[in-house]
Amino acid sequence: MRKNILYGDLIVIEKNKKKQLKSCVWTEGDLMYKNNKIVNVLNSKVVGQTAINLGYTEVKKNDEIRNNITGAYE
């Protein structure tokens, strides 16, 4: 599932005080921004989406043998 990447201004709690941050980038649904709790989103716009993870790919074993002296494939 893809999530939206957002850009905008946030209000976070930093060291038990509310602080307004400008020009932040975060993912939709995040509760934390740089280890600070997000209290309010002042404004935001969607600038992209996260990549789709298609899972693992298959690999094949290489049957070529390296030369013990040069390290080149034979």
VENMOUR-V145869 format. One record per backbone hydrogen bond with DSSP energy under -0.5 kcal/mol. NH is the residue of the N-H (numbers start at 1). CO is the residue of the C=O. E is the energy in kcal/mol with one decimal. If there is no record, write none. Layout:
NH;CO;E
NH;CO;E
This chain:
5;48;-2.9
6;4;-0.5
6;26;-3.4
7;45;-2.1
8;24;-2.1
9;43;-1.6
10;21;-2.3
11;40;-2.7
12;19;-2.7
13;37;-2.0
14;12;-0.7
14;17;-3.1
17;14;-0.9
19;12;-2.9
21;10;-3.1
24;8;-3.2
26;6;-1.9
28;4;-2.8
30;27;-2.1
33;36;-2.9
36;33;-0.8
37;13;-0.7
38;31;-2.6
39;11;-3.0
39;37;-0.5
40;11;-1.7
42;9;-1.8
42;40;-0.6
43;9;-1.0
45;7;-1.9
47;5;-2.8
48;5;-1.0
50;3;-2.5
53;51;-0.5
54;52;-0.7
63;61;-0.5
67;72;-2.7
71;67;-1.4
74;65;-2.3
